[in-house]
Amino acid sequence: MENEKFDLHCIVELFGHNRIAGRCTEQNVAGTNMLRVDVPETKKNKAFTRILSAGAIYAINPVSEDIAKAVAETLNVAPITPYAISEMVKDEILKIPAHSTSDDGIMDVDFEDPLF
């Protein structure tokens, strides 16, 4: 029997009582097969992709594309939000001693410093 390519719309139940819905395919990441879930755009979030390890999955329930989209809308699972790096950098720069600034107002940065 020939191996079929896994490409289905599903509701995926995850350990920790979480669910995610979308188009599911198998993807190899760093030598390990994982489940790729392409979550469709909803009223609150843009479309995004989540890649899950088999150990995180409790059940995979194949459904129609319409049902997967409807469930994604109700679950309102959000992509990981970007870390506010600008705020972190601003806070860390405030910790740098005043003598770290040269006479021309340009900050002298020591990239060996653990702040960077």
Sequence and secondary structure as in RCSB ss.txt:
>XXXX:A:sequence
MENEKFDLHCIVELFGHNRIAGRCTEQNVAGTNMLRVDVPETKKNKAFTRILSAGAIYAINPVSEDIAKAVAETL
NVAPITPYAISEMVKDEILKIPAHSTSDDGIMDVDFEDPLF
>XXXX:A:secstr
      EEEEEEEETTTEEEEEEEEEEEETTEEEEEEEE   SSS  EEEEE GGGEEEEEEE HHHHHHHHHHH
         HHHHHHHHHHTS GGGB TTS B   TTSTT 
